[in-house]
Amino acid sequence: MRCLLTSLLVLCVIASPACATWSILIIDTRTGEIAVGSATCLTGFNLRGITPVLRVGRGAACAQASVNLNSITNRQIIWNMLQANATPQQILAALAMSDPQHETRQYGIIDVTGGKVTFSGGANFQWAGGVTGSVGPVHYVIQGNILTGSPVVSAAEQAVINTPGDLASKLMAAMQAARAMGGDGRCSCSQSAPMSCGAPPASFTKSAHIGFMAVARQGDLDGTCVSPWTGCASGQYYMTLDVANQNAVAPDPVVQLQSLFNAWRGSWLGRPDHHLSTVSLDPSELRADGGSQATATVTLRDWTGAVLTGGGAVVTPFLEAGSTATASLGPVTDNGDGTYTFTVTAGTIVGDAWLRLGVHDGTSSVVLSPATRIRQHADPLWADAGTVSAAAGRTVVLQLDAGPSFAGRAYVLGGSLSGTAPGLVVTPTITVPLNMDPFLTSTITTEQNSSLLMNSAGMLDGMGRATTVLNVAPGQALPIVGCQTDWAFVIINPVDLASNAVPIIVVP
């Protein structure tokens, strides 16, 4: 039996260049970023053209173990089904149905929603296996075959979990961790007995012969999936590092990938980063009245988090096609200090407009992720929090937006512990949705414009807006733990508008 397995292993080496490999796939559900890396103890070709599938904003896969180099059918199935938003489990089931050699294959498949699956066919050569998992918004799939042992996969997993930073950093660390455990046992141990040296082997110089790493971010471009050798990961990505076409005496590809990675990192210093650059809105929400406005401020940072102190980039705001509300985006002002500002004017549809920013720094373009939500609603009053901890305290911002037609008018905001119905009838047509109680009396008299209720009465600005700040100190709300407070404002002199009620619950 051992002779038979050895002969099959030798046949695998001769006949199927992607017969053995390890692969790592990582996604971030918050940003849509995708990372994939792989290495193998085979020579003379580009692994990136043989095993991976990468679709920007959709997902990725690696199809490995026994691979038919003259066919791209399985990778095309993955490619098309990722585009159709099929789950990884559905894709794997389709592969099993269509491929009579399914048990000779190994797959890792992942999508940007966090769906993931790993599969090692019963005919894979040992050690073979995989793992899936997640930590926060980061999800991963790691697998390999003909490895020195399971520590190759488990060490890569721990590197993904514990390495700080973006997916590129996690991927590089995971590739190094897999290498440290010996990686492909045919390189670090023995062609015929790849597991016989342990994991890691006591001494080795190489874990593989060829390898690659790629990271795709929102705004990158897909390649094609039509040629078996060009493959299905040939797009224009944020990062593409290849160590290809090497012979057996070349240095370890992971060591070379690290050098390429370091140089690539250096090339992005002082340039806008997709994810660490920020977008802020003031105010953070808008009334869907066709006239309310917010100021958007873009602060460009590089991958280290350092603010870019000079201007000169071209910043282009746009709304995602899936937005449920509309908004008008004004011209962008370059402030010359790494920040850019523009005006957002609300539409008349209640919903969410999702703001994206394209940035071109003269060298390349990036799209900032994740998208920024511009919430547009019909309510004149809203709060940035719905609870206050009595023990810890909290600051809650209450945003008043009566609309431009009430610009410069006087307002009063108050709160009640007695609910919102039937409310206070103040004119035949105006009812304030608060019930009278000592708490309400206090908020509109002794606590008005106090340190507890800053700016709770005054004049609306030129857009018909004001901001009240509720400052609850630690322990101050202990007497009303478990109670719901409701807040509303009224326009006075004359009284011709009462806002909606906003609940804020006092929790322990």
SVG drawing of the C-alpha trace seen along z (x, -y; Angstrom):
<svg xmlns="http://www.w3.org/2000/svg" viewBox="-58 -86 78 88">
<polyline fill="none" stroke="black" stroke-width="0.4" points="0.0,0.0 2.8,-2.4 4.4,-1.7 1.1,-2.5 0.7,-5.8 4.3,-6.7 3.8,-5.9 0.6,-8.0 2.4,-10.9 5.2,-10.8 2.5,-10.6 0.9,-13.7 4.1,-15.6 4.7,-14.7 1.2,-15.1 -0.5,-17.9 1.5,-21.1 -1.0,-22.3 -1.3,-19.0 -0.1,-20.4 -0.3,-23.8 -1.4,-25.8 -3.7,-28.8 -5.1,-31.5 -8.2,-33.6 -9.3,-36.5 -12.1,-39.0 -13.3,-42.0 -17.1,-42.3 -16.9,-46.0 -14.8,-47.2 -15.2,-44.5 -11.5,-43.9 -10.3,-40.5 -6.9,-38.9 -5.6,-35.6 -2.2,-34.0 -0.7,-30.6 2.5,-28.7 3.5,-25.2 6.6,-23.0 6.4,-22.9 8.5,-24.8 8.3,-26.5 4.9,-28.3 2.8,-31.1 0.6,-29.7 -1.6,-32.8 -2.7,-31.7 -3.6,-28.2 -5.5,-28.1 -7.2,-31.3 -10.4,-33.0 -10.8,-36.6 -13.8,-38.8 -13.6,-42.4 -16.4,-43.1 -17.7,-39.6 -15.3,-37.0 -12.5,-34.6 -11.5,-31.0 -8.6,-28.6 -9.0,-25.4 -6.1,-23.2 -4.9,-19.6 -5.4,-17.7 -6.0,-20.4 -6.7,-19.8 -4.4,-22.4 -6.1,-22.1 -9.5,-23.1 -10.8,-26.2 -14.3,-24.8 -14.3,-24.5 -12.8,-28.0 -15.4,-29.4 -18.2,-27.8 -16.8,-29.6 -16.3,-32.9 -19.8,-33.0 -21.5,-31.9 -19.7,-34.5 -20.9,-37.1 -24.4,-35.8 -24.1,-36.1 -24.3,-32.3 -23.1,-31.2 -19.8,-29.3 -21.8,-26.2 -23.9,-26.5 -20.8,-26.9 -19.2,-23.8 -22.3,-21.8 -22.3,-22.8 -18.7,-21.8 -19.5,-18.4 -22.4,-17.8 -20.4,-18.7 -17.0,-17.1 -16.6,-13.3 -13.1,-13.9 -14.4,-16.0 -12.8,-13.9 -9.3,-14.6 -9.9,-18.4 -9.4,-20.8 -11.2,-24.2 -11.4,-27.2 -14.2,-29.6 -15.2,-32.8 -17.5,-35.8 -17.7,-39.4 -20.7,-38.7 -18.6,-36.3 -19.8,-33.1 -17.0,-30.5 -16.3,-26.9 -13.2,-24.6 -13.2,-21.2 -10.5,-18.5 -11.4,-15.5 -10.9,-12.0 -8.2,-11.4 -6.1,-14.4 -2.6,-13.4 -1.7,-13.9 -1.3,-16.0 -4.5,-17.6 -7.2,-19.7 -8.5,-23.2 -10.1,-25.5 -12.6,-28.4 -13.2,-31.1 -13.7,-34.8 -12.6,-37.5 -14.8,-40.6 -15.5,-41.6 -12.5,-39.5 -13.3,-36.0 -10.8,-33.5 -10.5,-30.1 -7.1,-28.3 -6.3,-24.9 -3.5,-22.8 -2.4,-19.4 0.9,-17.4 1.9,-19.6 4.3,-18.8 1.3,-18.6 -1.7,-20.4 0.4,-23.1 0.9,-24.7 -2.8,-25.6 -3.2,-26.3 -0.2,-28.6 -1.5,-30.5 -4.8,-30.8 -3.3,-32.2 -1.4,-34.8 -4.6,-35.9 -6.3,-36.3 -3.5,-38.0 -1.7,-40.2 -2.9,-43.8 -3.5,-46.0 -5.2,-45.5 -5.6,-42.2 -2.3,-42.6 -0.5,-42.6 -2.5,-39.6 -1.9,-37.7 1.8,-38.3 2.1,-37.1 0.0,-34.0 2.2,-33.1 5.3,-33.4 3.6,-31.4 2.8,-28.6 6.4,-28.7 7.7,-28.5 5.9,-25.2 7.5,-23.7 4.7,-24.5 4.8,-22.0 6.4,-18.9 8.0,-17.9 10.2,-21.0 11.0,-21.1 11.1,-17.3 10.8,-14.6 9.2,-14.2 8.0,-10.7 7.3,-11.2 6.4,-14.8 5.1,-14.4 8.0,-12.3 10.1,-15.2 7.4,-16.7 5.8,-20.2 8.0,-22.1 10.9,-19.9 14.0,-20.2 15.9,-21.8 14.9,-23.1 15.7,-25.8 12.5,-25.9 8.8,-25.6 7.8,-26.0 9.2,-27.0 6.6,-29.4 3.8,-31.6 1.7,-34.7 -0.3,-37.2 -3.1,-39.5 -5.4,-42.0 -8.4,-43.5 -10.3,-46.6 -13.4,-48.4 -12.7,-50.2 -10.3,-47.7 -11.0,-46.0 -11.7,-42.3 -9.7,-40.5 -11.2,-37.7 -11.7,-34.0 -11.3,-32.5 -7.8,-30.9 -6.6,-27.9 -3.1,-29.5 -4.0,-33.2 -6.5,-32.1 -9.2,-34.0 -7.2,-36.4 -5.7,-38.6 -7.3,-41.9 -5.9,-45.3 -5.7,-45.0 -4.5,-47.0 -1.7,-44.5 -0.4,-41.8 2.9,-40.1 4.2,-37.1 7.1,-34.8 6.6,-32.7 8.5,-30.4 11.2,-29.5 13.4,-26.4 14.2,-24.3 17.4,-26.1 15.8,-29.6 15.2,-31.1 12.0,-30.4 9.1,-32.2 7.7,-33.4 11.0,-35.0 10.9,-36.7 7.3,-37.7 8.2,-39.4 10.8,-41.5 8.3,-42.4 5.8,-43.2 8.1,-45.5 8.9,-47.4 5.2,-47.6 4.4,-49.0 7.0,-51.6 5.5,-52.7 2.2,-53.5 3.7,-55.7 2.3,-59.3 -0.5,-58.2 -4.2,-57.9 -5.4,-54.7 -8.8,-53.3 -9.8,-52.4 -7.9,-54.7 -8.9,-57.9 -12.1,-59.2 -15.3,-61.0 -17.3,-63.0 -20.7,-64.7 -21.8,-67.7 -24.6,-67.2 -24.5,-63.4 -28.1,-63.2 -30.4,-65.4 -34.1,-66.1 -35.5,-65.0 -36.8,-68.4 -34.8,-69.2 -32.9,-72.0 -31.2,-70.8 -27.4,-70.7 -24.4,-69.1 -20.7,-69.7 -18.7,-66.6 -15.0,-66.6 -12.6,-64.2 -9.3,-63.6 -6.8,-61.6 -4.4,-59.3 -1.9,-56.7 -1.7,-53.1 0.1,-54.0 -2.7,-56.3 -0.6,-59.5 -2.6,-62.4 -1.5,-63.7 -0.6,-67.3 -0.6,-68.5 -3.4,-68.9 -3.4,-68.2 -5.5,-65.1 -8.6,-64.9 -11.5,-63.9 -14.7,-62.8 -17.8,-62.1 -20.6,-59.9 -23.6,-58.0 -23.8,-54.2 -26.3,-52.8 -28.1,-51.0 -28.9,-54.2 -32.6,-54.4 -32.5,-58.3 -31.0,-61.0 -28.8,-63.9 -26.9,-66.6 -23.2,-66.8 -21.5,-70.1 -18.1,-71.0 -15.0,-69.8 -12.7,-72.3 -9.1,-71.4 -8.1,-72.9 -4.4,-72.3 -3.8,-70.4 -4.9,-66.9 -8.6,-67.7 -11.3,-68.3 -14.8,-69.7 -18.0,-69.8 -21.7,-70.4 -24.4,-67.7 -27.9,-68.9 -30.8,-66.6 -33.2,-65.2 -36.9,-64.8 -36.9,-61.0 -36.7,-59.4 -34.0,-56.7 -30.2,-56.3 -27.9,-57.8 -24.6,-55.9 -21.6,-58.2 -18.4,-57.0 -15.3,-59.0 -12.9,-58.4 -9.4,-59.8 -6.7,-60.2 -3.3,-61.3 -1.6,-61.6 -0.3,-58.1 -3.4,-55.9 -7.0,-55.9 -8.6,-54.6 -12.2,-54.3 -12.6,-55.0 -14.4,-52.2 -16.7,-51.6 -19.4,-53.9 -20.6,-56.7 -24.3,-56.7 -26.3,-59.9 -29.5,-59.2 -32.4,-61.3 -35.6,-61.3 -38.8,-63.2 -38.3,-63.8 -37.4,-67.3 -35.7,-65.8 -33.3,-62.9 -30.6,-61.7 -27.2,-60.0 -28.0,-57.5 -31.0,-55.8 -29.7,-54.8 -27.8,-56.4 -25.9,-54.4 -26.8,-55.6 -23.6,-54.3 -21.2,-55.5 -23.1,-58.5 -23.2,-59.7 -23.3,-62.6 -26.2,-62.5 -26.5,-64.9 -30.0,-65.9 -30.2,-67.4 -33.1,-69.8 -34.0,-70.5 -37.2,-72.4 -36.2,-73.2 -35.1,-76.4 -38.5,-77.9 -38.1,-78.2 -34.6,-79.8 -34.0,-82.2 -37.0,-81.2 -37.1,-80.6 -37.3,-77.0 -37.6,-75.2 -36.7,-71.6 -38.0,-69.5 -38.2,-66.0 -40.8,-63.9 -40.9,-60.7 -44.6,-60.2 -44.8,-59.2 -46.0,-60.9 -49.7,-60.4 -52.1,-62.2 -49.5,-65.0 -49.8,-68.7 -52.3,-70.6 -50.8,-74.0 -52.9,-75.3 -56.0,-73.9 -53.6,-72.4 -50.4,-71.8 -49.8,-69.0 -46.4,-68.5 -45.9,-64.7 -44.9,-65.0 -47.0,-64.6 -46.6,-67.1 -44.7,-66.0 -42.1,-67.4 -39.3,-66.2 -40.7,-68.2 -41.1,-71.2 -37.5,-71.0 -36.1,-70.6 -37.9,-73.8 -37.2,-75.9 -34.3,-75.2 -32.3,-72.9 -32.9,-74.9 -29.5,-75.8 -27.7,-74.3 -24.7,-72.0 -27.2,-69.1 -29.1,-70.5 -26.8,-72.7 -28.5,-74.9 -32.0,-73.5 -33.6,-76.8 -32.5,-79.5 -32.7,-80.5 -32.5,-78.2 -29.7,-78.9 -30.0,-80.0 -30.9,-76.5 -33.5,-76.1 -31.3,-73.9 -29.9,-73.7 -28.0,-71.2 -28.8,-70.4 -26.3,-68.4 -27.6,-66.2 -24.7,-65.7 -25.5,-62.9 -22.7,-62.6 -21.9,-59.2 -24.4,-58.3 -26.6,-61.3 -29.5,-59.2 -29.4,-56.4 -32.8,-57.4 -34.5,-56.8 -32.8,-53.5 -35.1,-51.5 -37.2,-54.6 -37.7,-56.0 -37.4,-59.7 -39.0,-61.3 -37.8,-64.5 -39.4,-67.0 -39.1,-70.6 -41.5,-73.3 -41.2,-76.5 -42.5,-79.5 -43.5,-83.1 -45.8,-82.0 -46.2,-78.2 -46.5,-76.7 -44.4,-73.5 -44.0,-70.6 -41.4,-68.0 -41.6,-64.3 -40.7,-62.6 -37.3,-60.9 -36.9,-58.2 -33.8,-57.8 -33.8,-54.9 -31.8,-55.0 -30.0,-51.7 -27.9,-50.5"/>
</svg>
